[in-house]
Amino acid sequence: MKVPANISREAPVLIVGPTASGKSALAMDLAARDGRVIVNADALQVYGCWRLLTARPSMADEAALPHVMYGHVGRDQPYSVGHWLREVRAWLDRPVVIVGGTGLYFLALTEGLAEVPETPPTVRAEANALRLGDLAAMVAALDSQTAARIDLANPARVQRAWEVLRATGRGLAAWQADTPAPLIARKGAEALVLRPQVAWLNARIDRRFDQMIAQGALEEARAEAPFWHPDRPSARAIGAPELIAHLRGDLPLEAAVEAAKLASRQYAKRQRTWFRNRMRDWTPVPPS
């Protein structure tokens, strides 16, 4: 993918796009051109237990150009957009290209993030039980300002709002109203969103997963299998549940690979929809 000729050599560059769309290659080209540090903005590439399945930069790529915030989080460590935002602050005093597929990270970076306290485990357990047993009661308990702002048909959003109110005595909307200024103003950055054609991207996703298998993704999953817990955020690595299921004898390898490819294509579709709805003012970049 060619670097767009009009991209500033001084301003921070932000690159977002669906999985397998060529973001990392573009970031490396920009880093090589301008002497930038490549900063990870992908919620799964932070985990040290996955390299191949999350398409982290290779060790050769990391040796060739400075990459930060990749593979530095343990499989069982909590890691949120708040953690990411606090870490990325340390790199913004130098030329950077920030790249990844987690749109929420970029919105927090360019729009600010409400500093809502972490949910205590006891409140999380109470919320999990209530969500499964009586979601309507959880909705009814929300403060009116928050209820008017969130998608009440989304159980995860409802639970998050309920937890905040239960843990802090203050509604999520009130916390969000105190959002601090963003670390990078949208107008002060080169904000690029990759928009590949669906058929092109789906074919690329399938080819890439075959390459992952050839490079040792199954062995990577086998090394992780003794520690596997499906509820961990690190377990959301696309393809990991399917390969673990194969290793446990629940799926033939061919079926696991096809299921993983399908999960990747579905994930890319969700990403495209999110970027289209939330990043309308970002500069679209087609693949070359």
C-alpha positions in Angstrom: 0.0 0.0 0.0 1.4 3.3 -1.1 1.8 6.2 1.4 -0.6 9.0 0.3 1.6 11.8 -1.0 -0.2 14.5 1.0 0.3 13.0 4.4 2.1 15.3 6.8 5.6 14.4 8.0 5.1 16.2 11.3 1.6 15.6 12.5 0.6 12.4 14.3 -0.7 9.8 11.9 -3.6 7.6 13.0 -4.5 4.5 10.9 -7.5 2.4 11.6 -9.1 -0.3 9.4 -10.6 -3.8 9.5 -8.5 -6.9 10.1 -6.2 -7.9 7.2 -6.6 -4.6 5.4 -2.9 -3.7 5.3 -2.7 -1.3 8.2 0.6 -2.5 9.6 2.4 -2.3 6.2 1.2 1.3 5.7 2.3 2.1 9.2 5.8 0.7 8.6 6.1 2.7 5.3 5.2 5.9 7.2 7.6 5.1 10.0 10.4 4.4 7.6 9.7 7.6 5.7 9.4 9.9 8.7 11.3 8.3 11.5 8.1 7.6 13.5 7.5 5.2 16.3 4.8 2.7 15.5 2.3 2.5 18.4 -0.2 -0.3 18.7 -3.9 0.4 18.9 -5.2 -3.1 18.7 -6.9 -4.6 21.8 -5.7 -8.1 21.0 -2.1 -7.4 19.9 -1.3 -6.3 23.4 -1.3 -9.9 24.7 2.1 -11.6 24.9 0.6 -15.1 24.5 -0.5 -14.4 20.9 1.6 -13.3 17.9 0.5 -15.2 14.9 -3.2 -15.3 15.6 -3.5 -11.6 16.3 -1.2 -10.7 13.3 1.2 -8.9 15.5 4.3 -7.5 13.7 6.9 -10.2 13.2 10.1 -10.1 15.3 12.0 -9.0 12.1 9.6 -6.1 11.7 10.0 -5.1 15.3 13.7 -5.2 14.9 13.7 -3.1 11.8 11.6 -0.3 13.1 10.5 0.9 16.6 7.3 -0.8 17.7 5.7 -0.1 21.1 2.8 -1.4 23.2 2.8 -4.8 21.5 2.7 -8.1 23.4 3.4 -6.5 26.8 0.2 -7.7 28.6 -0.2 -11.1 30.3 -3.0 -13.4 29.3 -4.8 -13.0 32.6 -4.2 -9.2 33.1 -7.1 -6.8 32.8 -6.6 -4.3 30.0 -9.0 -1.6 28.9 -9.2 1.5 26.8 -8.2 3.4 30.0 -5.1 1.4 30.4 -4.2 2.0 26.7 -4.8 5.7 26.9 -2.6 6.1 30.0 0.2 4.2 28.2 0.0 5.9 24.9 0.4 9.3 26.5 4.1 8.5 27.1 4.8 8.3 23.4 3.1 11.4 22.1 6.2 13.7 22.6 7.8 12.2 19.5 6.7 11.5 15.9 4.3 8.6 15.9 2.0 6.5 13.7 -0.7 4.9 15.8 -2.2 1.9 14.1 -4.8 -0.8 14.9 -8.3 -2.1 14.5 -9.8 -1.0 17.8 -11.9 2.0 17.0 -12.7 2.8 20.6 -9.0 3.4 21.3 -8.9 6.1 18.6 -12.1 7.8 19.8 -10.8 7.9 23.3 -7.5 9.4 21.9 -9.2 12.1 19.8 -12.4 12.8 21.8 -11.3 12.1 25.4 -12.3 9.4 27.8 -14.4 9.6 30.9 -12.3 8.5 33.9 -14.8 6.1 35.3 -13.5 4.0 38.2 -13.0 0.2 37.7 -15.9 -2.0 38.7 -15.2 -4.0 41.9 -15.4 -7.8 41.4 -18.3 -8.1 43.8 -20.4 -5.6 41.8 -19.4 -7.4 38.5 -20.6 -10.7 40.0 -23.9 -9.1 41.1 -24.3 -7.6 37.7 -23.6 -10.8 35.9 -26.3 -12.6 37.9 -28.9 -9.8 37.4 -28.2 -9.6 33.7 -28.9 -13.3 33.2 -32.0 -13.3 35.5 -33.7 -9.9 35.0 -32.3 -7.5 32.5 -35.5 -5.4 32.6 -34.8 -4.7 36.3 -31.3 -3.6 35.4 -32.7 -1.2 32.8 -35.2 0.2 35.3 -32.5 0.9 37.9 -30.6 3.2 35.6 -30.6 7.0 36.0 -32.7 8.8 33.4 -29.8 10.6 31.8 -27.8 7.5 31.2 -30.9 5.5 30.0 -31.6 8.2 27.4 -28.0 7.9 26.0 -27.3 4.2 25.7 -28.7 1.4 23.6 -31.1 -0.3 26.0 -31.3 -3.2 23.7 -27.6 -4.0 24.2 -27.2 -6.1 27.4 -23.5 -5.3 27.6 -24.1 -1.6 27.5 -26.9 -1.8 30.1 -24.7 -3.9 32.4 -21.8 -1.5 32.1 -24.1 1.5 33.0 -25.7 -0.4 35.9 -22.3 -1.4 37.3 -21.1 2.2 37.2 -24.1 3.5 39.0 -24.0 0.6 41.6 -20.3 1.0 42.3 -20.0 4.8 42.3 -23.5 6.1 43.1 -23.2 8.3 40.0 -24.7 7.6 36.6 -22.5 6.9 33.6 -23.8 10.0 31.8 -22.6 12.2 34.6 -19.1 10.6 34.4 -19.1 11.1 30.7 -20.0 14.8 31.1 -16.7 15.3 32.9 -14.6 13.8 30.0 -11.2 15.5 29.9 -9.7 17.1 26.7 -8.4 14.6 24.2 -4.7 13.8 24.0 -4.7 14.4 20.3 -7.2 16.7 18.7 -8.8 15.2 15.6 -7.9 18.3 13.5 -4.3 18.1 14.6 -3.7 14.6 13.2 -3.7 12.8 9.9 -6.6 10.4 10.6 -6.8 7.6 8.0 -9.4 4.8 7.7 -8.8 1.9 5.4 -11.9 1.0 3.4 -11.2 -2.1 1.3 -13.8 -3.8 -1.0 -15.5 -6.6 0.8 -14.7 -9.4 -1.7 -11.0 -8.3 -1.7 -10.8 -8.2 2.1 -12.6 -11.6 2.6 -10.2 -13.3 0.2 -7.2 -11.7 1.9 -8.6 -12.8 5.3 -8.8 -16.4 4.1 -5.3 -16.4 2.6 -3.9 -14.9 5.7 -5.3 -17.5 8.0 -3.9 -20.2 5.8 -0.5 -18.5 6.2 -1.0 -18.3 9.9 -1.5 -22.1 10.1 1.5 -22.7 7.9 3.6 -20.4 10.1 2.7 -22.2 13.3 -0.6 -20.8 14.6 -1.8 -24.3 15.7 1.4 -24.7 17.7 0.8 -21.3 19.3 -2.7 -22.4 20.3 -1.3 -25.7 21.7 1.2 -23.7 23.9 -1.7 -21.6 25.2 -4.1 -24.6 25.7 -3.0 -25.4 29.3 -3.9 -21.8 30.4 -7.0 -21.4 28.3 -10.0 -19.7 29.9 -12.7 -18.6 27.4 -13.8 -15.7 29.6 -10.5 -13.9 29.5 -10.3 -10.9 27.1 -7.1 -12.5 25.6 -9.3 -15.5 24.6 -11.1 -13.2 22.0 -8.2 -13.6 19.6 -9.9 -14.5 16.3 -9.3 -18.2 15.6 -8.2 -19.1 19.1 -11.5 -20.7 20.3 -11.7 -22.7 17.1 -8.1 -24.0 17.3 -8.4 -24.8 21.0 -11.6 -26.8 20.2 -9.7 -28.8 17.6 -6.9 -29.5 20.1 -9.4 -30.7 22.5 -10.9 -33.1 20.0 -14.1 -31.2 19.4 -13.5 -30.2 15.8 -11.5 -31.6 12.8 -8.7 -29.2 11.8 -10.3 -28.4 8.5 -13.6 -27.4 10.2 -11.7 -25.4 12.8 -9.9 -23.4 10.1 -13.1 -22.7 8.2 -14.9 -21.6 11.4 -12.0 -19.3 12.2 -12.0 -17.8 8.7 -15.8 -17.2 9.0 -15.3 -15.6 12.5 -12.6 -13.3 11.0 -14.8 -12.2 8.1 -17.7 -11.5 10.6 -15.4 -9.5 12.8 -14.2 -7.5 9.8 -17.8 -6.7 8.9 -18.5 -5.4 12.4 -15.4 -3.3 12.2 -16.4 -1.8 8.9 -19.8 -0.9 10.2 -18.3 0.7 13.3 -15.8 2.8 11.3 -18.4 3.8 8.8 -20.7 5.1 11.6 -18.2 6.6 14.0 -15.4 7.8 11.7 -17.1 9.7 9.0 -14.7 12.6 9.1 -11.6 10.4 8.7 -9.8 10.3 5.4 -10.7 7.1 3.5 -7.7 5.2 2.0 -8.4 2.4 -0.5 -5.9 -0.5 -0.7 -3.5 -0.2 -3.6 
